[in-house]
Amino acid sequence: MQINQVLWVINSENQSVIPVKVVEKVTKETASGTKTELIVSTVTGKKINLSHLNSPYFEKSSDAYNHLMSAANKIIKTVIAKAEELAKQLGSVEIPEEHQVQIAETDDTIVKEEPEFITLPDGRQARVRIKLPEA
């Protein structure tokens, strides 16, 4: 990353994308090796060490878009799969396969043990907070 480059930070607290500009590149040499940290500036002028954010960031807004679409797709698949499982409890109601969301067995979009969590591309777990209306 270069000085004056714009990065796109995903703010999971309020579900937004924050553009920031790289204003400093700090390289530290220690006994354990060399470490480079980026200091970014927000639109309001606030300076933040990018490594302290614990948020995914991208060099292109299109990559941020793809990340968010992937995360939304995972959440939607999880919600639909859960609803389809609940529908089976309705008894003799048959849901044709062509009406169901097709989720491959190798699809890692659903964390089967804890359906209220999803795994983000960087490996972190995120809690899904979707409240569905009672039937």
N, C-alpha and C positions, 0 to 999 in steps of 0.2 A: 504494500500500500504506500501511496505517495502523499506528501504534504499537499493540502488543498483538495484532496480527493473526497468525494461525497460517499458516505456509507449509509446503509439503510438498516436501522436497528429495530427489531421487533420488541415492542413493549407489551409484555403479557399482562401487566397489571390492568391496563385500560384498553387492551386489544387495538393497539395503534402501531403505526410505523413512523419512526422518528428519523428524519434525515439529519445527519451530523457531518461535520467537516473535520478531516484530520488536520490538526494544527501543530502537533509535535510528535516526533518519533524519538523515543528515549531508549538508548541501548545501554544495558548494564552488564558489566563483566564481573563475575564472581568466581569463587573457587569451584562452584558447581557448574559453571558454564556461562554462556552469553544469553541474555534475555532482552527482547525488544518489546517495549510497551508503546501503545498508541494513545495519545491524548487527543480527544475530539471536542469540538465545540458545537453546542446546540444552536438553534435559531435565536434563542434568547441570550446567547453568549456564555452560557454556563459551560465550564470545562470539566470533562469527565475522563477518567482513565478507563479505556474501553475494556480492559481485563477485569475491572471491578463490577461491570454491569450484569454478568451472568445472563445475558440475553443473546440470542443469535443475531448476527449482523451479516450484511451482504454487500458486495461491491456494486451490484446492479439492482435497480428497483424491480426488474423482471424476476430476479432470483428470489427477492422477498415475496413477490406475488405468488410465485410457484410454491414457496414454502408454506404460505398461508393457505393456499388452495389445497395443498396436500393435507395439512392439518385439519382443515374443514371437512375434507372428504373422509378422513379417518373418523372424525366425530360423527358424521352423518351415517357412515356405514355401521358404526357401533350402535347408534340409536335405532336404526332400522333393523339390524340383526336382533337386538333385544326385543323389539316390538314383534318381530316374526316368531321369536321363541315364545313370547307371551300369548300370541295368537293361537298357538298349538293347545293352550289350556282352555280354549273356548269349546273344546269337545269335537264334535263331528264336522267342524268347519274345515274345508279343504282349501288350501291356498295353492293355486297352480304354480308350478316351478317357474314358468315364464313371467309370473308377476312378482317373484322374489328377487331381491338384490343378490347378485351372484358374487360371492366372496370365495376366492380360491383358498384351498387348505393352507397354502404357503403364504397367504396374505398376512403380513404382520401388522395390519392396521388395527386389529382388535386384540387387546391384551385379555385373554380369556379368563385368567384368574381374577383380575380386578378390572371389570368393565368400565369403572369410572375413571381410569387412568389411560393415557395414551403415551407412547414413547416418541419423543421428538427426534428429528434427524441427528442431533448432536448427542443422543443417548439419554438425555434427561427425561424424567417422568413428569407429566403434567396432569393435574386433576381436571377432569371434564365436569363442568358445573352447568348441566342442562336440566332444568326442572320440567318434566313432562306433565301435562294435565292428567288428573285421574280420569279413568274411563267411566 
